[in-house]
């Protein structure tokens, strides 16, 4: 069958055949790998001092292809090529503006917001100029009048945080490079080599160099800057993900489980950067991907032994979310983000012993929660550094972080001066904070779900409670954040999976533990790829 995973990239011809439903099945019959488009350098050109050095491997040469008028031109060189940013003056200053309908910490929350706006009949797009945002679709609201009419209507409906972001552009970043003493400057540039390997160094330090397989393309994005995109086969992409996500020291079954969910995650999230005409990023907003620099024989074996395998629920790719450490209990999807729950992502005590019964000791109860956090032993993650943590922060530092967060959100509470009190108003069954109140000199505002991690510097998850501190002073000094886990806590725990693998669990059993009711399948033409 023909699968076009991206309308702007090459159509990938891929033939799949179903060869079984368990991890024991040997994947065969995949005749051609799926090609991904991964943004490995995003927003290049934000600073005029930025540069990217491209270099062939030993004995190879770079091919640089671009268009001059209607003619395609190709330069070939064995020497390094440095992409540099020059700020190009604009003869006539231009106005660039977007209707920003919301700003969010994560793609998941932005995606739910986009769904709600579309349900109201407003066409939107998800973008990431820095934080995730929802913009009114630019080619629909294409005139100043349409944008202002839209803003007036949404603000009248109570959406006061919507704004028109207006910028006067007097210069624009232009990428250029030199080959054979001649300087070239074009918005689109294809980079390839005979060995399909290119070294990339973002910056000036030699140890920043990474090796990427496949082809590269420099292209404009939606923010007036550029993205360096790696066009790479899926199975090769995984070679740059697994070593950095779970590590080469993990037991084999844990690495295999990681390979399966990383493959699933990539295929289910190909639409994330549609506004910028690529598919995935290379950092924790997607999955960490550093090319071939960190590949190892053992992680390659884990990828090869699970080739083509994905995790499914009712014959659909699962939302294969995972995090470093759950803190002893996994979270439901709606504990962290807005949107519909997934039946296979629900609170599970991350332990093999009967240490806690959520049904009888609901962690939404504050007393139960604090008792749970005081437990140290008997969990799959008990020996991990961030299984439990305590961090103390001065009130002044908390206030600075909150003011910065609220300013980005265009909240009127960004103007507060002092914090009077903070308290957790509501928790989920898994103990995650759903609503946190902050009393200030100008009133009380609330933080919800994943906003909590953006608003505060100290906590590394939303699984915590607050302890006011006086430090011997008559007034409030600050707060201790006391909690557990690192990350959102939804789905597989990378730390817990390693412990289960050490106990002899297979990759299939590990995945069933963290994603109940799911099945491992070899990717085939009956599986629904994207929601």
C-alpha positions in Angstrom: 0.0 0.0 0.0 1.1 3.6 -0.4 1.4 5.6 2.8 2.1 9.3 2.5 2.9 10.3 6.1 3.6 13.9 5.1 2.1 15.8 2.2 5.3 17.8 1.6 7.7 14.9 1.7 8.4 11.9 -0.6 5.6 9.3 -0.7 6.9 6.2 1.1 6.1 2.9 -0.5 5.7 0.5 2.4 4.3 -3.1 2.3 3.3 -4.6 5.6 2.1 -8.1 6.4 0.6 -9.2 9.7 2.7 -11.9 11.3 1.2 -12.3 14.8 0.1 -10.5 17.8 2.7 -11.1 20.4 6.3 -10.0 21.1 7.4 -13.5 20.3 6.5 -13.0 16.6 9.3 -12.5 14.2 8.7 -9.4 12.1 9.2 -10.1 8.4 7.9 -8.7 5.2 8.5 -5.0 5.7 10.0 -4.3 2.3 10.8 -0.6 2.8 11.1 1.5 6.0 9.0 4.5 6.7 10.8 7.8 6.3 10.4 10.5 9.0 11.0 14.2 9.0 12.6 15.3 12.3 13.4 18.9 13.2 16.9 18.5 14.7 17.6 22.2 14.8 14.5 24.3 15.4 14.1 28.1 15.1 17.6 28.5 13.6 18.1 32.3 13.1 16.6 33.5 16.4 20.1 35.0 17.0 22.4 36.5 14.4 25.3 34.7 16.1 24.0 31.2 15.5 25.7 28.9 13.1 25.5 25.2 12.0 28.6 23.4 10.7 27.9 20.5 8.2 30.7 18.1 7.5 31.0 14.8 5.5 32.5 11.7 7.1 36.0 10.7 6.2 36.4 9.9 2.5 32.9 11.3 1.6 31.6 14.6 0.1 28.6 16.8 0.8 26.1 17.5 -1.9 24.2 20.8 -1.5 21.2 21.2 -3.7 19.1 24.4 -4.1 17.2 26.3 -6.8 18.4 29.4 -8.6 15.4 30.7 -10.4 13.9 27.7 -12.2 17.2 25.9 -12.3 18.4 23.3 -9.8 22.0 23.7 -8.7 24.2 21.2 -6.9 27.5 21.9 -5.1 29.9 19.1 -4.1 32.6 19.6 -1.5 34.7 17.5 0.8 35.2 20.4 3.2 33.0 21.5 6.1 30.2 23.9 5.2 29.1 26.6 7.8 25.5 27.8 7.7 25.5 31.4 9.1 22.7 33.9 9.8 22.8 37.3 8.3 20.2 39.9 9.2 18.9 41.2 5.9 17.3 44.7 6.0 13.8 44.9 4.5 13.3 47.8 2.1 9.8 48.4 3.3 9.0 47.4 7.0 6.3 44.7 7.1 3.7 43.9 9.8 3.4 40.3 10.9 0.7 39.3 13.2 -1.2 36.3 14.5 -4.2 35.8 16.6 -2.9 33.8 19.6 -5.8 31.9 21.2 -3.8 30.2 23.9 -0.3 29.3 25.2 0.5 25.9 26.7 3.2 23.9 28.3 2.7 20.7 26.3 1.4 19.6 22.9 -1.2 17.4 24.5 -3.0 20.3 26.2 -2.6 22.4 23.1 -4.1 19.7 21.0 -7.2 19.5 23.2 -7.6 23.3 23.0 -7.3 23.1 19.2 -10.1 20.5 19.2 -12.3 22.8 21.3 -11.8 25.8 19.0 -12.5 23.7 15.9 -15.7 22.6 17.6 -16.7 26.2 17.8 -16.2 26.7 14.1 -12.8 28.5 14.3 -10.0 27.1 12.2 -6.7 26.9 14.1 -3.2 25.5 13.9 -0.8 24.3 16.6 2.5 26.0 16.6 5.7 26.2 18.8 7.5 29.5 18.4 8.8 28.8 21.9 6.0 27.4 24.0 3.1 25.6 22.4 0.4 28.0 21.1 -2.9 27.9 19.3 -3.0 30.4 16.4 -6.1 31.2 14.3 -5.3 29.6 11.0 -3.2 32.1 9.0 -4.5 31.4 5.5 -8.1 31.7 6.8 -7.7 34.8 8.9 -5.5 36.4 6.4 -6.4 40.1 6.7 -6.1 42.6 9.6 -9.9 43.0 9.5 -10.6 39.3 9.8 -8.2 38.9 12.6 -9.7 41.8 14.6 -13.2 40.6 14.0 -12.2 37.2 15.3 -10.5 38.6 18.4 -13.5 40.8 19.2 -15.8 37.8 18.9 -13.7 35.4 21.1 -13.1 38.1 23.7 -16.8 38.8 23.8 -17.3 35.1 24.5 -15.2 35.3 27.6 -11.8 34.3 26.1 -9.9 37.3 27.5 -6.4 35.8 27.2 -6.7 35.8 23.4 -4.5 38.4 21.8 -3.2 39.7 18.5 0.6 39.3 18.5 1.9 42.1 16.2 5.5 42.6 15.2 7.0 45.2 12.9 9.7 43.5 10.8 12.5 45.8 9.6 15.0 43.0 8.9 14.8 39.2 8.4 17.3 36.4 9.1 18.9 35.1 5.9 21.0 31.9 5.9 24.1 31.8 3.8 27.1 29.5 3.3 30.5 29.6 1.4 31.7 26.9 -1.0 34.9 27.3 -3.1 35.2 31.0 -1.9 31.7 31.9 -3.2 28.9 32.8 -0.9 25.3 31.5 -1.5 22.1 32.4 0.2 18.8 30.5 -0.4 15.8 29.7 1.8 15.7 26.0 0.9 18.8 23.7 0.9 19.0 20.0 0.6 22.1 18.3 2.1 23.1 14.8 1.3 26.2 12.6 0.9 27.2 9.3 -0.9 27.3 7.4 2.4 24.0 9.0 3.7 25.9 10.3 6.7 26.3 14.0 7.7 28.0 15.5 10.7 26.1 18.4 12.3 27.5 20.8 14.9 25.1 23.4 16.2 27.4 26.0 17.8 31.2 26.2 18.0 32.2 23.4 20.4 33.7 20.3 18.7 32.0 18.0 21.3 28.6 19.2 20.1 29.0 17.3 16.8 26.4 14.7 16.0 26.2 12.2 13.2 22.9 11.9 11.3 21.9 9.3 8.8 19.7 10.0 5.8 19.3 13.5 4.2 19.0 17.0 5.7 16.9 19.9 4.6 17.1 23.5 5.7 13.7 25.1 5.3 11.7 28.1 6.6 9.3 27.7 9.5 6.2 29.6 10.6 8.2 32.1 12.8 10.4 33.8 10.2 13.4 31.5 11.1 14.6 28.1 9.8 14.5 24.4 10.7 17.1 21.9 9.9 15.2 18.7 9.2 16.6 15.2 9.2 14.8 12.9 6.7 15.6 9.5 8.2 14.1 5.9 8.1 12.1 5.0 11.2 14.3 2.1 12.3 17.4 4.3 11.9 15.7 7.1 13.9 15.2 4.6 16.8 18.9 4.0 16.9 19.2 7.7 18.0 16.3 7.5 20.5 16.7 4.3 22.5 20.2 5.0 23.9 19.2 8.4 25.1 15.7 7.6 26.4 16.4 4.5 28.5 20.2 4.0 28.1 22.5 1.3 27.0 22.9 -0.1 30.5 19.2 -1.1 30.8 18.3 -4.8 30.7 17.4 -6.1 27.3 13.7 -6.5 27.9 13.4 -2.9 29.1 15.3 -1.7 26.0 13.0 -3.8 23.8 9.9 -2.3 25.5 11.4 1.2 25.0 12.0 0.5 21.3 8.4 -0.7 20.8 6.8 2.3 22.4 9.3 4.8 20.8 8.3 3.4 17.4 4.6 3.6 18.3 5.0 7.1 19.7 6.7 8.4 16.5 4.1 6.9 14.1 1.2 8.3 16.2 2.6 11.8 16.4 3.5 12.6 12.8 1.2 15.6 12.8 2.8 17.6 15.6 4.6 20.1 13.4 2.3 20.4 10.5 2.5 24.2 10.7 6.2 24.0 10.1 6.1 21.2 7.4 7.9 18.5 9.3 6.7 15.8 11.8 8.7 15.4 15.0 11.2 17.4 17.1 14.4 15.9 18.6 13.9 16.9 22.3 11.6 16.0 25.2 8.6 17.7 23.6 8.7 14.6 21.4 11.4 12.0 22.1 15.1 12.7 22.6 16.9 12.0 19.2 20.6 12.6 18.8 21.4 10.7 15.6 24.0 8.0 15.5 26.5 9.5 17.9 25.4 7.4 20.9 24.4 4.1 19.2 25.6 0.9 20.8 25.5 -2.8 19.8 23.1 -3.7 22.6 20.5 -1.0 21.8 20.8 -1.8 18.1 20.0 -5.5 19.1 16.9 -4.4 21.0 15.7 -2.4 18.0 16.4 -5.1 15.5 14.7 -7.8 17.6 11.5 -5.8 17.7 11.6 -4.5 14.2 8.3 -3.2 13.0 6.6 -3.9 16.3 4.1 -1.4 17.7 1.7 -1.3 20.7 -2.0 -1.2 19.8 -5.4 -1.1 21.5 -8.4 -2.2 19.5 -6.2 -2.3 16.5 -5.2 1.3 16.8 -1.7 2.7 17.8 -1.8 3.6 21.5 -0.8 7.0 22.8 2.6 5.6 23.9 3.4 8.1 26.6 6.2 7.4 29.1 8.3 9.1 31.7 11.4 8.7 33.7 9.8 7.9 37.1 6.2 7.8 38.3 6.9 8.2 42.0 5.1 4.9 42.7 1.8 5.4 40.9 1.1 6.1 37.2 -1.3 8.8 36.1 -4.4 8.8 33.9 -4.1 11.0 30.8 -6.7 13.5 32.2 -4.7 13.7 35.5 -2.1 15.7 33.6 -3.7 17.1 30.4 -7.1 18.1 29.2 -8.8 15.7 26.8 -10.4 12.3 26.7 -8.9 9.5 28.9 -7.3 6.5 27.2 -8.6 3.2 28.6 -5.0 1.8 28.7 -3.6 4.8 30.6 -4.9 4.7 34.1 -3.5 4.8 37.7 -1.5 1.8 38.5 0.6 1.4 41.7 4.1 0.8 40.4 4.9 -2.1 42.7 4.7 -5.9 42.7 3.6 -6.1 46.3 0.2 -5.1 47.8 1.7 -2.0 49.2 -1.2 0.4 48.4 -4.8 -0.1 47.2 -5.9 3.0 45.3 -9.5 1.8 45.3 -9.6 1.7 49.1 -7.1 4.5 49.8 -7.8 7.1 47.1 -4.9 9.4 46.6 -7.2 12.3 45.9 -7.5 12.5 49.7 -4.7 14.8 51.1 -4.1 12.7 54.2 -3.8 9.5 52.1 -1.6 11.2 49.6 0.9 12.4 52.3 1.0 9.0 53.8 1.7 7.5 50.4 4.6 10.0 49.7 6.2 9.0 53.0 6.5 5.4 51.8 10.0 4.7 50.6 10.3 0.9 50.1 8.5 -1.8 48.1 8.1 0.0 44.8 9.8 -0.7 41.4 11.5 2.7 41.6 12.4 2.7 45.3 16.2 2.8 44.7 16.0 5.7 42.2 17.2 9.1 43.2 14.1 11.0 42.2 11.6 8.4 43.5 11.2 10.8 46.4 12.4 14.4 46.7 12.1 17.6 48.8 12.9 21.1 47.6 12.7 24.3 49.5 12.1 27.6 47.8 12.0 31.2 49.0 8.7 33.0 48.6 10.4 35.8 46.5 11.8 33.1 44.1 8.4 31.5 43.8 6.8 34.8 43.1 9.4 35.6 40.3 8.7 32.3 38.6 4.9 32.7 38.8 5.1 36.3 37.4 7.1 35.1 34.5 4.7 32.2 33.8 1.6 34.4 34.1 3.1 37.1 31.8 3.6 34.4 29.1 0.0 33.3 29.6 -1.2 37.0 29.2 -2.8 36.7 32.6 -3.9 39.9 34.5 -2.5 38.3 37.7 1.0 38.7 36.3 1.0 42.1 38.0 0.8 40.7 41.6 3.5 41.8 44.0 3.3 39.3 47.0 2.0 35.8 47.7 -0.1 35.4 50.8 -0.8 31.7 50.6 -0.7 28.6 48.4 -2.8 25.5 48.7 -3.8 22.4 46.8 -7.5 22.5 46.1 -8.0 19.2 44.2 -6.1 16.0 43.4 -6.8 13.1 41.0 -7.1 9.5 42.0 -3.4 9.0 41.3 -2.5 12.0 43.6 -1.6 14.4 40.8 -2.5 18.0 41.4 -5.5 19.1 39.4 -6.0 22.5 40.9 -3.7 24.7 43.0 -4.7 28.1 44.4 -2.4 31.0 44.9 -3.6 33.9 47.0 -1.9 37.2 46.2 -2.3 40.9 47.0 -4.5 41.4 43.9 -6.6 38.3 44.3 -6.6 34.5 43.9 -5.7 32.6 40.7 -5.5 28.9 40.0 -3.1 26.6 38.3 -4.4 23.5 36.6 -2.7 20.1 35.9 0.5 20.5 33.8 0.5 24.2 34.4 1.9 23.5 37.8 5.3 22.3 36.5 5.6 25.3 34.3 4.7 27.8 37.0 7.2 26.5 39.6 10.9 25.8 39.3 11.2 23.4 42.2 8.8 20.4 41.5 9.8 18.0 38.8 6.3 16.3 38.7 2.8 17.2 39.9 2.9 14.5 42.5 3.8 16.6 45.5 2.4 18.4 48.6 3.2 21.8 50.0 4.7 22.6 53.4 4.8 26.2 54.5 8.2 27.2 56.1 9.0 30.1 58.4 12.7 29.3 59.1 12.4 31.0 62.5 10.9 34.2 61.0 7.6 35.6 62.1 6.3 35.7 58.5 6.2 33.1 55.8 9.7 32.4 54.4 8.7 30.0 51.6 7.5 26.5 50.8 8.9 23.0 50.7 7.7 21.0 47.7 7.7 17.3 48.9 6.9 14.7 46.3 8.0 11.9 44.0 8.7 11.1 40.4 10.2 12.9 37.4 8.0 13.8 34.5 4.3 13.5 33.9 4.0 9.9 35.1 1.6 8.7 32.4 2.2 5.3 30.9 5.5 3.4 31.2 8.1 4.2 33.9 11.5 3.8 32.4 12.9 3.2 35.9 10.2 0.7 36.8 10.5 -1.1 33.5 14.2 -1.7 34.2 13.5 -3.2 37.6 10.9 -5.5 36.1 13.3 -6.6 33.4 15.9 -7.4 36.1 13.3 -9.7 37.7 13.0 -11.6 34.4 9.9 -10.0 32.9 9.6 -10.0 29.0 9.0 -6.8 27.0 5.5 -7.9 26.4 4.8 -8.4 30.1 6.3 -5.1 31.0 4.1 -3.3 28.4 1.0 -5.1 29.6 1.7 -3.9 33.1 1.9 -0.3 32.2 -0.6 -0.3 29.3 -3.3 -2.8 30.4 -5.4 -4.4 27.6 -2.9 -3.5 24.8 -1.3 -5.9 22.3 2.0 -5.9 20.4 1.6 -6.2 16.6 3.8 -6.0 13.6 2.9 -2.8 11.8 0.4 -3.7 9.0 -2.2 -2.2 6.8 -5.1 -2.9 9.2 -3.7 -0.8 12.1 -5.0 2.8 12.4 -1.9 4.9 12.5 -3.2 8.4 13.6 -6.3 9.5 15.5 
